[in-house]
Amino acid sequence: MNYQAYLKKEAMVTFNLTPVIWFAIIFPIIIGMLLRLPKLIIQMIERKSWTFDWVTVISIGIPALYILLLPYFSYTSLGMYLPFTRNFIILENTIMTTTAGIVFGYVLLTSIKK
């Protein structure tokens, strides 16, 4: 989290919040993928055909991605027209977006099956 603190300090100086927001979006996805990676490596050792579970991605992944992208949408002009974005601007709930990012990263690698 040292890098995030550095980005926040830079944002206070330059008034550019984009790197802070993108770090808050990408970092939880990577953590979620790292949580699922050992199981994926075990699956890769087995010699079977690969499939992709679209139902899991559509039912769990896409809503988690939407929740994760709410901080980005709240700083764009598109954000005023999307549902729940106005509420997110007021709440500024980082625990919810971090959890959604971890879930999204985990679901991405879970949906790849043999």
C-alpha positions as CSV (number, residue, x, y, z in Angstrom):
1,M,0.0,0.0,0.0
2,N,3.0,2.2,-0.1
3,Y,2.6,2.8,-3.8
4,Q,-1.0,3.8,-3.3
5,A,0.0,6.4,-0.7
6,Y,2.6,7.8,-3.1
7,L,-0.1,8.0,-5.8
8,K,-2.4,9.9,-3.5
9,K,0.3,12.4,-2.6
10,E,1.0,12.9,-6.3
11,A,-2.7,13.4,-6.9
12,M,-2.8,16.1,-4.2
13,V,0.0,18.0,-5.9
14,T,-1.0,17.5,-9.6
15,F,-4.8,17.3,-9.1
16,N,-4.8,14.2,-11.4
17,L,-6.8,11.4,-9.8
18,T,-6.6,9.0,-12.7
19,P,-3.6,7.0,-11.5
20,V,-5.1,6.6,-8.0
21,I,-8.4,5.3,-9.5
22,W,-6.8,2.9,-11.9
23,F,-4.5,1.5,-9.2
24,A,-7.6,1.0,-7.0
25,I,-9.3,-0.8,-9.9
26,I,-6.4,-3.0,-11.1
27,F,-4.8,-4.0,-7.8
28,P,-7.8,-6.0,-6.4
29,I,-8.2,-7.8,-9.7
30,I,-4.6,-9.0,-9.5
31,I,-5.1,-10.1,-5.9
32,G,-8.2,-12.1,-6.8
33,M,-6.3,-13.7,-9.7
34,L,-3.4,-14.6,-7.4
35,L,-5.8,-16.2,-4.9
36,R,-7.0,-18.5,-7.7
37,L,-3.7,-19.1,-9.4
38,P,-2.5,-22.2,-7.5
39,K,-5.7,-24.1,-8.4
40,L,-5.4,-23.0,-12.0
41,I,-1.8,-24.3,-12.1
42,I,-3.0,-27.7,-10.8
43,Q,-5.7,-27.7,-13.5
44,M,-3.2,-26.9,-16.2
45,I,-1.1,-30.0,-15.3
46,E,-4.0,-32.2,-16.2
47,R,-4.4,-33.0,-19.9
48,K,-8.0,-32.1,-20.8
49,S,-9.8,-29.7,-23.1
50,W,-10.3,-26.2,-21.9
51,T,-13.8,-24.6,-21.5
52,F,-15.0,-21.2,-20.4
53,D,-17.9,-20.8,-18.1
54,W,-19.9,-17.9,-19.5
55,V,-22.7,-18.2,-17.0
56,T,-20.3,-17.5,-14.0
57,V,-18.8,-14.6,-15.8
58,I,-22.1,-13.0,-16.7
59,S,-23.9,-13.7,-13.4
60,I,-21.0,-12.9,-11.0
61,G,-18.2,-11.3,-12.9
62,I,-20.0,-8.5,-14.8
63,P,-21.8,-7.1,-11.7
64,A,-18.6,-7.3,-9.8
65,L,-16.8,-5.4,-12.6
66,Y,-19.5,-2.8,-12.6
67,I,-19.2,-2.2,-8.9
68,L,-15.4,-2.1,-9.3
69,L,-15.6,0.5,-12.0
70,L,-18.0,2.8,-10.1
71,P,-15.2,5.1,-8.8
72,Y,-14.0,5.6,-12.4
73,F,-17.6,6.2,-13.7
74,S,-18.2,8.8,-11.0
75,Y,-15.4,11.0,-12.4
76,T,-16.7,10.8,-16.0
77,S,-19.7,12.4,-17.6
78,L,-21.1,9.0,-18.2
79,G,-21.4,8.4,-14.5
80,M,-24.4,10.7,-14.0
81,Y,-26.5,8.5,-16.2
82,L,-25.5,5.1,-14.8
83,P,-27.4,3.5,-11.9
84,F,-25.9,3.7,-8.4
85,T,-23.1,6.1,-9.4
86,R,-24.6,9.0,-7.7
87,N,-24.9,7.0,-4.5
88,F,-21.3,5.9,-4.8
89,I,-20.1,9.5,-5.1
90,I,-21.8,10.2,-1.7
91,L,-20.6,7.0,0.0
92,E,-17.1,6.6,-1.4
93,N,-17.0,3.0,-0.2
94,T,-13.6,1.5,-0.9
95,I,-14.2,-1.8,0.9
96,M,-17.0,-2.6,-1.5
97,T,-15.0,-1.9,-4.6
98,T,-12.0,-3.7,-3.3
99,T,-14.1,-6.8,-2.5
100,A,-15.7,-6.6,-6.0
101,G,-12.3,-6.4,-7.6
102,I,-11.1,-9.5,-5.7
103,V,-14.3,-11.4,-6.7
104,F,-13.9,-10.3,-10.3
105,G,-10.3,-11.5,-10.5
106,Y,-11.1,-14.8,-8.9
107,V,-14.1,-15.4,-11.1
108,L,-12.1,-14.7,-14.2
109,L,-9.7,-17.6,-13.4
110,T,-12.5,-19.8,-12.0
111,S,-14.4,-19.7,-15.2
112,I,-11.5,-21.2,-17.1
113,K,-12.1,-25.0,-16.6
114,K,-10.9,-28.3,-17.9
